[in-house]
Amino acid sequence: MKIIIDKKNRKYIVHDEEFHCEKGVIPREVIADAEVGDVLETHMGKKYRVINPNINDYIDLMKRKCSILLPQDLGLVVGFTGVGNGSKIVESGTGAGSSLLFFANIVGPQGHVSSYEIREDFVKIVEKNIDGTDFNNITLNHQDVSEGFKEEDESTDLVFLDLPNPHDVIRDAYRILKVGSFIAVYTPYVEQFQRVVKELEIAGFKDIRIREGNVRELEIKNNRTRPNSRMAGHTGYITFARKI
Ligand SMILES: C[S@@+](CC[C@H](N)C(=O)[O-])C[C@H]1O[C@@H](n2cnc3c(N)ncnc32)[C@H](O)[C@@H]1O
């Protein structure tokens, strides 16, 4: 996979085939021979640089049919649960695979991410999105997660839930988590996390906390630097709890 970017930060994934944009064409051979750092030019003179892509570039550009999680929320999950190289993460729903690929990148080749998705059309999209990466640490389960996780008892370092009815799977999440590990549940609505908190208490989770990941970006302008006046006011609430 190669990613090219123009001076306005517009990015495109290019494969070994002709690239078309509104400002012309880059031939297939030029794309095939291109290396990171090269500047490619269309026949109308529009320039693109080949960059070394990171996971966020790939997630931004991959195919999706549902809303995906953003780095500010996934960063909070990683930051507050302490997962990292070698961790075993179980998540649902898979959706377009944003959280799945983000976690696969964080846990690395020694770790593993198992993801559960109920919809076949989404599974097909995610399979393609995974194929575009080098990750060998992913298991994709086409399954209704409320039927139960396949993982063994106390085998998992983090359960992450991003689906409409997360409360249905919290007791089984408790079963598969190692003692001391966390569950994190992303919900857009207050009413959802209220049910989640009740289920967490019933399941026996402790240290229940709810956090939001609001990011305020600043516009850098000569003598007029200030917060951007347009920003996303809300993404979701993340409920964290620990098996103690
Ligand atoms: C908002 S999307 C998840 C987005 C994903 N976390 C991402 O970052 O790309 C919610 C997903 O949960 C799936 N889902 C809903 N109920 C489910 C269930 N019972 N078992 C498995 N997946 C489910 C939906 O089909 C949908 O793909």
The ligand as an SDF file (V2000), in Angstrom:
LIG
                    3D

 27 29  0  0  0  0  0  0  0  0999 V2000
  -20.5620    1.8490   15.5590 C   0  0  0  0  0  0  0  0  0  0  0  0
  -20.1950    0.2990   14.8460 S   0  0  0  0  0  0  0  0  0  0  0  0
  -18.6010   -0.0960   15.4990 C   0  0  0  0  0  0  0  0  0  0  0  0
  -17.5130    0.7570   14.9250 C   0  0  0  0  0  0  0  0  0  0  0  0
  -16.1240    0.2150   15.1810 C   0  0  0  0  0  0  0  0  0  0  0  0
  -15.8230    0.1430   16.5830 N   0  0  0  0  0  0  0  0  0  0  0  0
  -15.1010    1.0690   14.4580 C   0  0  0  0  0  0  0  0  0  0  0  0
  -14.3670    1.8230   15.1420 O   0  0  0  0  0  0  0  0  0  0  0  0
  -15.0270    0.9990   13.2190 O   0  0  0  0  0  0  0  0  0  0  0  0
  -21.2330   -0.8240   15.7260 C   0  0  0  0  0  0  0  0  0  0  0  0
  -21.1650   -2.2240   15.1690 C   0  0  0  0  0  0  0  0  0  0  0  0
  -21.7120   -3.1460   16.0920 O   0  0  0  0  0  0  0  0  0  0  0  0
  -22.2850   -4.1910   15.3360 C   0  0  0  0  0  0  0  0  0  0  0  0
  -23.1860   -4.9460   16.2190 N   0  0  0  0  0  0  0  0  0  0  0  0
  -24.3820   -4.5520   16.7150 C   0  0  0  0  0  0  0  0  0  0  0  0
  -24.8970   -5.5050   17.5330 N   0  0  0  0  0  0  0  0  0  0  0  0
  -24.0180   -6.5270   17.5330 C   0  0  0  0  0  0  0  0  0  0  0  0
  -23.9770   -7.8020   18.1800 C   0  0  0  0  0  0  0  0  0  0  0  0
  -24.9680   -8.2050   18.9810 N   0  0  0  0  0  0  0  0  0  0  0  0
  -22.9080   -8.6230   17.9730 N   0  0  0  0  0  0  0  0  0  0  0  0
  -21.8820   -8.2040   17.1590 C   0  0  0  0  0  0  0  0  0  0  0  0
  -21.8710   -7.0090   16.5170 N   0  0  0  0  0  0  0  0  0  0  0  0
  -22.9100   -6.1710   16.7100 C   0  0  0  0  0  0  0  0  0  0  0  0
  -22.9750   -3.4540   14.2030 C   0  0  0  0  0  0  0  0  0  0  0  0
  -23.3010   -4.2960   13.1420 O   0  0  0  0  0  0  0  0  0  0  0  0
  -21.9260   -2.4030   13.8600 C   0  0  0  0  0  0  0  0  0  0  0  0
  -21.0560   -2.8690   12.8750 O   0  0  0  0  0  0  0  0  0  0  0  0
  1  2  1  0
  2  3  1  0
  2 10  1  0
  3  4  1  0
  4  5  1  0
  5  6  1  0
  5  7  1  0
  7  8  2  0
  7  9  1  0
 10 11  1  0
 11 12  1  0
 11 26  1  0
 12 13  1  0
 13 14  1  0
 13 24  1  0
 14 15  1  0
 14 23  1  0
 15 16  2  0
 16 17  1  0
 17 18  1  0
 17 23  2  0
 18 19  1  0
 18 20  2  0
 20 21  1  0
 21 22  2  0
 22 23  1  0
 24 25  1  0
 24 26  1  0
 26 27  1  0
M  CHG  2   2   1   9  -1
M  END
$$$$
